[in-house]
Amino acid sequence: MKTDDNHVDKVMREMTCELGQLTRCDGDACLMQGETCVTTAIYGPTEVRMNKEILDRATVEVVYKSKVGLPGCAEKMFERIIRNTCETMILTTAHPRSGINIIIQEMQNSGSYLACCINSACLALLDAGVSLKFLVAAVTCLINNEGEIILDPNSKQEKDGKALLTFVFDNKDFNIVTVNTKGSYSSKQFKDCTSLCKTSSKQVFEFYKKSMEKLLSKDNFVK
């Protein structure tokens, strides 16, 4: 259904996750947003090579592994966006001269993929107990050829879209941490997308809360 302000009346796809399923890492999260699925593993804080060592803070590295094929320029740019976002939220000064490695494995890309990767990384960092300045939530929206704004689009909707925008917000003041955009859009459309994604990020933070409560519940603790 189309509303008067060119927003499609649509909620975010259902989110589910599994935490602490891997055995050899310090924290992990398998996150599903709709049919999009990403698994993230955290290693660290741990020792880091001398040439990558930073005296006053931790070195954050992100390795992205696609489902098929070798990484190329697009994958390296993807890693950079996620690393910059994670560096912003991690309290790196709490772990000087150490390394925090974030491994992201593509399981299924069915739309809003960057947002799913960032949200999976945030949950994995929580599971690993890494010191954080704040949490982040990523939300994607699409502007289609009719000018309608679609929240959390799937891959089919993305193919027919005019612009794709992903916003990352913190949970303190809901300030923008990262923005990644593709396509063309007006300044008004950008503001509308920002407002819609900001409101929707609260759903993501609530999902984090419920996921951690489930992990730390007495029933799971006994198990």
C-alpha positions as CSV (number, residue, x, y, z in Angstrom):
1,M,0.0,0.0,0.0
2,K,1.3,3.4,-0.9
3,T,1.0,6.3,1.5
4,D,0.7,10.0,0.8
5,D,4.4,10.7,1.5
6,N,5.6,8.1,-1.1
7,H,6.4,5.5,1.5
8,V,5.4,2.0,0.9
9,D,3.5,0.7,4.0
10,K,6.0,-2.0,4.8
11,V,7.8,-3.3,7.9
12,M,11.3,-4.8,8.1
13,R,11.6,-8.5,7.3
14,E,11.7,-10.9,10.2
15,M,15.1,-11.1,12.0
16,T,16.4,-14.3,13.7
17,C,19.9,-15.1,15.0
18,E,21.9,-17.8,16.7
19,L,24.8,-16.8,19.0
20,G,27.7,-18.8,20.3
21,Q,27.3,-21.7,17.9
22,L,31.0,-21.9,16.8
23,T,33.6,-23.4,19.0
24,R,37.0,-22.0,18.0
25,C,36.3,-18.3,18.1
26,D,35.7,-15.8,20.9
27,G,32.2,-14.8,19.7
28,D,29.9,-15.4,16.7
29,A,26.5,-14.6,15.3
30,C,24.5,-16.1,12.5
31,L,21.9,-13.5,11.5
32,M,19.0,-13.8,9.1
33,Q,17.0,-10.8,7.8
34,G,14.3,-12.3,5.7
35,E,16.2,-14.8,3.5
36,T,19.5,-12.9,3.8
37,C,21.9,-14.8,6.0
38,V,25.4,-13.9,7.3
39,T,27.6,-15.6,9.8
40,T,30.3,-13.5,11.6
41,A,33.1,-14.8,13.9
42,I,35.2,-12.7,16.2
43,Y,38.8,-13.5,17.2
44,G,40.4,-11.4,19.9
45,P,41.5,-9.3,21.5
46,T,44.6,-11.3,20.6
47,E,48.2,-10.9,19.6
48,V,48.9,-9.0,16.4
49,R,51.8,-8.9,14.0
50,M,54.4,-6.4,14.9
51,N,54.0,-4.5,11.6
52,K,50.3,-4.1,12.3
53,E,50.6,-3.3,16.0
54,I,49.4,0.1,17.2
55,L,50.7,1.3,20.6
56,D,47.6,3.0,21.9
57,R,44.7,1.0,20.5
58,A,43.7,-2.3,19.0
59,T,44.0,-3.1,15.3
60,V,40.7,-4.0,13.8
61,E,40.7,-6.2,10.7
62,V,37.7,-7.5,8.7
63,V,37.9,-10.4,6.3
64,Y,34.9,-10.9,4.0
65,K,34.3,-14.3,2.4
66,S,31.8,-14.6,-0.4
67,K,29.8,-17.8,-1.0
68,V,31.7,-18.4,-4.3
69,G,34.7,-17.1,-6.0
70,L,37.8,-15.1,-4.9
71,P,37.6,-11.6,-3.4
72,G,37.9,-8.7,-5.7
73,C,37.8,-4.9,-5.6
74,A,34.1,-4.9,-4.6
75,E,34.7,-7.2,-1.7
76,K,37.7,-5.2,-0.5
77,M,35.5,-2.0,-0.5
78,F,32.9,-4.0,1.4
79,E,35.5,-4.9,4.0
80,R,36.5,-1.3,4.3
81,I,33.0,-0.1,5.0
82,I,32.4,-2.7,7.7
83,R,35.8,-2.2,9.3
84,N,35.4,1.6,9.5
85,T,32.0,1.1,11.1
86,C,33.3,-1.5,13.6
87,E,36.3,0.7,14.5
88,T,33.9,3.5,15.3
89,M,31.9,1.5,17.8
90,I,34.8,-0.6,19.4
91,L,36.6,0.9,22.4
92,T,39.9,0.2,20.8
93,T,41.9,2.1,23.4
94,A,40.9,-0.7,25.9
95,H,43.0,-3.2,24.0
96,P,46.3,-1.5,23.0
97,R,48.8,-3.5,20.9
98,S,46.3,-6.2,20.2
99,G,44.2,-7.3,17.3
100,I,40.4,-7.9,16.8
101,N,39.6,-9.9,13.8
102,I,36.1,-10.0,12.3
103,I,35.4,-12.8,9.8
104,I,32.2,-12.4,7.8
105,Q,30.9,-15.3,5.7
106,E,28.2,-14.9,3.2
107,M,25.5,-17.6,3.5
108,Q,22.7,-16.1,1.4
109,N,22.3,-12.7,-0.2
110,S,18.6,-11.9,-0.7
111,G,18.7,-8.2,-0.3
112,S,19.7,-5.5,2.2
113,Y,23.0,-7.3,2.5
114,L,25.3,-4.7,3.8
115,A,22.9,-3.9,6.7
116,C,22.7,-7.6,7.6
117,C,26.6,-7.9,7.6
118,I,26.9,-4.9,9.9
119,N,24.2,-6.1,12.3
120,S,25.7,-9.6,12.4
121,A,29.1,-8.1,13.3
122,C,27.6,-6.0,16.1
123,L,25.9,-9.1,17.6
124,A,29.1,-11.2,17.3
125,L,31.1,-8.4,19.1
126,L,28.5,-8.5,21.8
127,D,28.8,-12.3,22.1
128,A,32.6,-12.0,22.3
129,G,32.4,-9.5,25.1
130,V,34.5,-6.9,23.2
131,S,34.4,-3.4,24.9
132,L,32.2,-1.1,22.8
133,K,31.5,2.6,23.0
134,F,28.0,2.0,21.7
135,L,25.9,-0.4,19.6
136,V,25.1,0.2,15.9
137,A,22.1,-0.8,13.8
138,A,22.1,-0.8,10.0
139,V,18.9,-0.4,8.0
140,T,18.6,-0.3,4.2
141,C,15.9,1.3,2.1
142,L,15.2,1.5,-1.6
143,I,13.8,4.2,-3.9
144,N,12.0,2.5,-6.8
145,N,11.3,4.0,-10.2
146,E,8.0,5.4,-9.0
147,G,9.7,7.3,-6.2
148,E,8.4,5.0,-3.5
149,I,10.6,4.2,-0.5
150,I,10.8,0.6,0.3
151,L,12.2,-0.5,3.7
152,D,14.5,-3.5,4.0
153,P,14.2,-4.5,0.3
154,N,14.8,-8.0,-1.0
155,S,17.1,-8.8,-3.9
156,K,14.2,-8.8,-6.5
157,Q,13.2,-5.3,-5.4
158,E,16.8,-4.1,-5.5
159,K,17.1,-5.1,-9.2
160,D,14.3,-2.7,-10.2
161,G,15.3,0.1,-7.8
162,K,16.5,3.6,-8.7
163,A,18.6,4.1,-5.5
164,L,19.7,1.9,-2.6
165,L,20.7,3.6,0.7
166,T,22.1,1.9,3.9
167,F,22.3,3.9,7.1
168,V,24.0,2.9,10.3
169,F,23.0,4.5,13.6
170,D,24.3,4.4,17.2
171,N,22.1,3.5,20.1
172,K,23.1,6.6,22.2
173,D,21.6,9.5,20.3
174,F,20.7,7.8,17.0
175,N,23.4,9.7,15.2
176,I,24.5,8.5,11.8
177,V,27.7,6.4,12.0
178,T,27.9,5.3,8.3
179,V,26.0,6.0,5.1
180,N,26.4,3.9,1.9
181,T,24.4,4.8,-1.2
182,K,24.1,3.7,-4.8
183,G,22.0,5.4,-7.5
184,S,20.4,8.8,-7.8
185,Y,18.0,10.6,-5.4
186,S,16.9,14.0,-4.4
187,S,17.8,15.7,-1.1
188,K,14.2,15.3,0.0
189,Q,14.3,11.6,-0.7
190,F,17.6,11.3,1.2
191,K,16.0,13.0,4.2
192,D,12.9,10.8,4.0
193,C,15.1,7.7,3.8
194,T,17.2,8.9,6.8
195,S,14.1,9.4,8.9
196,L,12.5,6.1,8.0
197,C,15.7,4.1,8.6
198,K,16.4,6.0,11.9
199,T,12.9,5.0,13.2
200,S,13.4,1.4,12.0
201,S,16.8,1.1,13.7
202,K,15.0,1.1,17.0
203,Q,13.5,-2.3,16.0
204,V,17.0,-3.6,15.4
205,F,18.3,-2.5,18.8
206,E,15.2,-4.1,20.4
207,F,16.1,-7.3,18.5
208,Y,19.7,-7.1,19.9
209,K,18.3,-6.8,23.4
210,K,16.0,-9.8,23.1
211,S,18.7,-11.9,21.5
212,M,21.2,-11.2,24.3
213,E,18.5,-11.8,27.0
214,K,17.8,-15.1,25.4
215,L,21.5,-16.0,25.4
216,L,21.9,-15.0,29.0
217,S,18.7,-16.4,30.3
218,K,18.8,-18.9,33.1
219,D,17.6,-21.7,30.9
220,N,20.4,-21.2,28.4
221,F,22.9,-20.7,31.2
222,V,22.0,-24.1,32.7
223,K,22.5,-25.7,29.3
